[in-house]
Amino acid sequence: MRLPKDYDSVMARSNEIQKKALGMDFDKYESGSVAFDYEGLMKDTGYTIQECIEIEAETAVGNTPLIELRNITKFSRKYAAPGMGARIFVKDEMCNASGSFKARRAALAVHHAKKLGYEGVMAATSGNYGAAVASQAAMQGMKCIVVQECYDSNGIGQPEIIEKARKCEALGAEVVQLTVGPELFYSFLDILEDTGYFNASLYSPFGIGGVETLGYEIALQCREKLGKDPDMVVCTQAGGGMVTGTARGLLKAGANDTEIVAASIDLTGLHMASDKAFNRKSCTTGHTGFGVPHASNPDISDTPRSAARPLRYMDRYVTTTQGEVMFVTEMLAQLEGLERGPAGNTSLAAAFSLAQELPKDAIVVVSETEYTGAGKHIQPQLTFARENGIDIRFGSPKEDIPGTNLILPENAGLVRHKDADLDRMRKSLIQRAAKKVSADKMTAEDMAFLAEETKTDMDYVRAMLKL
């Protein structure tokens, strides 16, 4: 008998569909309260870090170069106090098969899907991860479907997203393009149920396990090149996978004292699920519209429990602006000869001023670069913004109003990160948990779990719960 396919019926079967599509029973990790066995979930991928490295190497993923940005370091030091200005390095993830760090996530997920005997794989994504999954599926001889949130209600899509769709199709994937809103997850589940494909989710333990190799490589390469661990690693923050996987890899390499800084473009005031706001941003990922919700409420994903839990690992969360990212994108090309896409340059924009807070012998690593292409260049993005009524001009990034203007810095001295309120996000996560189970009924296990979730301690959790 055919199951009902209306929105409410499909969404009601969400957990059942997802479990079947991942080959995992998420119920076994639940405690029946707030806590769940996160490390058990990660361990049950069944792959060690060395096995992940070997799996990725089979499909042209990993072992990407660590490049010192000597000219950008010198430029940054012009705005630093005497004796300050850390050396800036970037992990050139464009060298992966599909052109971004997400190839690491896809490599392990697609490998596991083939191992389990699935016919094909699926991913819900704006594009970079879709390209990664499509690339890996092609190498493994598997079918691939990418479900992409692409257009507003007038059928208008951003050039960056259109470019990503082109790449997914070029790599052999079937691309299902949708308008912004709740139909993305519904359509994804509907197709997943019909096809029986593997959910190569960004948020599965396989996706996060694949990224652990990135942090692991950063630690080993820094030791080999520089004789020390990095003092700081700056990661673009969207859904949390980059921060989570990179930090876990650093820890597995023994780099316990490296500061983990998350960086997002500040798009405060633009609701990401809003049809009106959808095309009033020039960067489709790595911004606060994803970064903040996924930090304070990680389980808003296409898995029953997200393996991307960034607040567990963040030491600091900073923001930059669209104009600053575009400025630094040009800086990277013209000073270092590296033309790269916008997502990794979010963390580079933050690193440019973060380095000025550290001494000259300190090491700052930007965790990624990504490929660029026709729709991902600055000019089509600026043109699209102008066509959508965005005021574009040079000035101070302090004048930036997301959805209204885009301010390109008049000079590099104006490129300055801002600290986001990490405590507010931690408080939000803890208080959301308290809505599921009243504070007076929380167990010691629950509170220990929340302390781990927020990288704090039991006293902090009690204070947030007002116990």
N, C-alpha and C positions, 0 to 999 in steps of 0.2 A: 504494500500500500504506500502510495506516494505521500510523503509528509507535507504538511502545509508550508507554503513558502512566503507568506505575508511577513512583514517586518517583525511584528511582535513574536510570532512563532519561531522564526529563525533566531532572533536574539535570545529567546528563552532557552534555546538549545546550545547557546554559545559555548559553555564549558564542555559539554559533551562533544561538540564538533572539534574544539581545540585539542582536547585530550587525544582523540583518535588521530588527528592530523600531526601530532608530535610524537606519538608512540610512548607517551608518559602519563602516569597516573599522578596528577598533582595532589590528590587527596592524601597521599601517604606522607606528605610533608607538613600537613596541617596539625595544629595542636588542639583545635576546637575553640581557640580563643584568638588573641591578637598575634601571638608568636607563630612562626612556622620555621621549618628547618631549611634555612637558606643554604648553608654549606652542604647539607645533604643533597639539595637540588643540584648544586653545582658539581658535586662529586659524581653524581649519577650520569653525567655526560659520558663517563667511562674512559675519558682521554686524559693522559698526563700532558704537561706542558711540552715535553719532548715529542710526544706523539702528535700534538697539534702542529708543532714546527715541521715535522716530517710530512704530515698530510698537506699542509699549505704549500710546501716546497714542490710537491708533485704537480701543482697546477699554477706555477709561476706567481706564488704569493709569498710575501715575507722577505726577510733579509734585505730590507730597503736601506739605502744609504742615510747616514746621519751627516748633514751638511752644516758647516759653520758659516753663518751669515756675517762675514767679517765687515763688510761695508755698512750693513745695517747696525751692527754693534757699534761701530765707530760713530755713526750718525746719532744713535741713541745716547751715546756718552756726551755729545754736545750739550744735552739738556740735563745731565746728571751733575751732582755735586762732585767736587774733587775726590778721586779715589773710588768713585762709584760707577756703576754701569757694567752689569754682568755680560759675559759672552753669550750670544744667542745662537742656538743651533736649531735646525728643523729636520724632522724625520720625513724623508721624501716619499710619502705613501703613494704618490702618483705613479711610482714605479711598479706597483702591483698590477696584475693582469687587467683589471677593469678600470684602473686609474684612481682608486681611492682606498682608504683603510678598510672600507666595508667588504672588500674582497676577503679579508681575514675572517669576518663573520660568516660570509657566504661559503667559504671553502669548507669549514667544519660542518655547517648545516647540510650542505648538498652531499658531502661525503657520507654523513650519517644517514641521510634519506636513501641514498643508493644502497648502503649497507643493509638497511631494513627492508629493501625491496619495493619502495615506492616508485610509481611510474613517472611522476613529475613533482615539481616543487612550485610553491606560490609565495609571493611576498606582497605586502601592502606598503607602499612607499611613494615619496614624491619623485624618486628616480635614481639617486646614486646607488642605493642598496639594490634596487631592481636591476641595474646594470651589472652589479657584482654577482647577483644570483643567476642572471641570464648567462653571464660569462662562464661561471662554474658549471651550470647545467649543460651548456654546450660542450664543455670539456669532458663531462661525465656521461654524455649521451642521453640526457634526460630532458623531458618536456618542461616548459616554464611558462607560468602566467604571472604577470605583474599587474596589480590593481593600483591605479594611480589617481590621486586627487589632483585634478588638472585645471578645471575651468570654473569660472563664476557662472551665474545663471544666464548670462548673455553669450556663453560659449567662448569667452576670452580667457586665454591662459598666458601665464608669464613665460617669457622667452627661455628662462633657465629650465623650467619644468618641461617645456616642449622639446628642448634639446636633450634632456634626460630620456624622454620617451623615445626619441629617435635612436638613441644609443641602445636602449633596451631592445628595440625591434631589430636593429642591426645585428645584435648578438643572438637573434633567433627567438626571442620571447614574444608571446602574445600579450599585448598591452590593452588593458581595459581602462579607459579614461572616464572619470566621473567628475561631477560638479562638487564643490565644497559642501560639507555637511555630513549628517549621520549616515548617508547612503554608502560611504566608503566601507565602514566596518561591516554593515549588513551585506553588501555585495560580495565582499571578501569571504565572509562566512558561508554565504549561499553557494558560491562557486567552489569553495573548499569542500563543502559537503557533497556537492554533485560529482566532483572529479575524484575525490579520495586522495588528492595530492598531499604531500608533506608541507606543513607550515614552516617555511624557512624564515621564521620570525626574527626581526631585529632583537627581540626581547627574550628569546629562549636561552637556556643555559648553553646551547651550542653556539649561538651568536656571540655571547659574552666570552665564552671559553676561547673562541677564535681570536678575540682582540687581546687576550692576555699575552699572546706572543709579542705584541707591539711594545708593551711596557717592559717585558723581559728583554727584548732586543735593545731597547733604549739603555737599560742599566748596563748590559754587557758591552755595548759599543762605547759608552762613556768611560767605562773602566779601561777598555783597550786603548782608546784614543787619548784619554785625559787623566787616567789613573785615579778616578774618583767617580762616585755616583753623582747624578745631577742634583743640584740644590733645589730646583723647581722644575716641574713639568706642567705646561699650560695646555689644557684640552678644551676644544670646542664642546659646549654643552647644549644638547637638544634633548633627545630621549634618554640620555644617561649612559648609553653603551660605551662611548669613548672613555668617559671618566672611569666607569666601573672596571672595564676590561684592562685599561692601561694601568690603573692603580693596582689591580690584583696581580698583574704581570710584574710590576716593580717589586711588590711584596714577595712574590715567589722567587725573585732574583736576589732577595735580601736587601733591597734598597729601602729600608724602613724609615729613613729620615728625610726622604725626598718630599717636598711640599707639593701637594696636588691642588692646582688652581683651575677651576672651571671658568670658561668665558663664553658669554652670549651677547648677541646684538640686542640692545635695549629697544624693544618694540612695545613698551608699556602703552596701554590704551587701545591697541589693535587686537580685537578678539579673533583668534585664528579660525574659528568655525563660522565666522560671519561672512556672508556673501559680499557685503559692501566692503569689508576690510581686506578681503582676500588678495586683491590686486593693488592694494595701497602699500605694499612692502616690496622691496627690491631683492631681498634675500629670502629664500624659501625654507632655510633650515638654520640651525645654530643660533636661534634667537629666543628671547624670553617667553614667547608665546608657546613654545614647546619646553624650554629649559626649566622654567619655574614650576609649571604643573607636574612635569615628570619627576622633578626633584622631591616635591612635597607630597606627591601621590603617585608613586611609581607603578602601581597596578592598573593604570589606565592604558592598557595595551591589548594586543591580540593574543595574549597567553593568560591562563588563569592566575599565575604569579610571575611577575616580571623578574628576570635575572639582572636587569639593569637597575641598580639601587644606588644612585650617585651620592646621596647624603652620607652613606656609610664611609665614603672615601674622600670627600671634599674637605680641604683645609680652608678654602677660600673660594668665593664666587664673585667674579667681576663682570662688568658689562662694558661694552663699547657701542659705537653707533654705526649705521650703515655707511655714512660718509667717511668715517675713519677707516673702515674695512676696505672701501674702494681706494682710498688714498694709499693705504699700506700695500694693496694689491699692485698698484703702479710702482710703489717703492721697491717691492720685491723684484719686479721685472726689470726696472731700470738700474737698480744698484747691484743686484745679484745675478741678473740674467736668467731668472726663473719665472716663467709665466705660468701661474697656477690659479686654480679656481677659488671662489669666495669663502667656502666653509673653513678651510684651514687657516685662511688669512684673518678670520675672526680671532683665533687664538694668537696669531702673530701680532695683530693690532694691540691686543692686551699685553703681550710679552714686550713690545717695544717700550712701553712705559714702566711695566713691572721690573724690567731689568735695571732701570735707573734707581730702584730702591735697594739694590744689592751691590756688594763690593765687586771690583773688577775681576777678582779671581773666582767669582761664583759662576755657575753654569745654569742657564735657563734653556730648556728644550721645548720647542713647539711640537706637539705630538703628531702633526700631520700636514701634508699638502694633499691636494686632489687635482684631478685632471681639469682642464678647461676646454671650452668649445664655443661654437658660434653663439648660442644663447646665454652662455655663462660669462661672457666678457662684460666688462663694465659698460661699454657704449650701448649695447642693446638694452641693458637693464636701466640705464639712465634715460634712454629714449622712451622706454615703456613707462617709467615713472612719470615722465613729463606728460605723456599722452593721457595719463590717469590723474592729471591735475596736481601733481606734486611739484612744489617750488624747489628748484635745484639751484644752489648758489654756493660760493665760497664764503667762509666766515668761521665762527667758533662753534665746535660741536655742542657747546652748552645751549645753543639756540635750537638744537634739533627737536622737532616735534613729530614723532612717528605718525605716518599717514597724512601729514600736512606738508612737511618739507624734507629735504635731504641736504645736509650741510657738509660740504667738502672742506676739510681744514685748510686754512690759509697757509699754515706752515706746520712742520712736524712737531714743533713744541706744543701744539694744541692737541696732539694725540695723547689723551690721558684716560686710562681706565677709571671706572667708578666701582666701589665695592657695593655689592648687593647685600641685602640683609639676610645672612645665612641663618641667624637665630629665628627670624620670622618663619622661614621655611621649615626649620626643625620643629618649631612650636606647632605649625600647621599640621605636620605629619603626626605628631604625638596626639594632638587634640582630635584629629580625624579618627585615630585608633580608639580614642576614648568614647567616640560616638557608637562604636560597635560593641564595646564592653565598658560599662561604667567604671570609672576610676577605682571605686572601692572594691570592685570584683576582679580587678587585674591581679594576676599571680606574679610572683617574683620572676618567673620565666618570661612573662609578658614584658615586664619593665626592663629586664636585662636585654631582651630583644630590641625594645625601643631605644635603649642606650646604644646598641650596636648600629641600629638603623640610622641614628643621627650623629654618630661618632662623638658621643658625649659620655655621661656616666649616670648611675642610678639617681644621684642627688639632683641632677639636671632634670631628669624625667619626672621625678616627684614634684619638683618646683613647677614644671609646666602643667602637671595634673593637679597642682595645688593640694597636695597631700601632706 
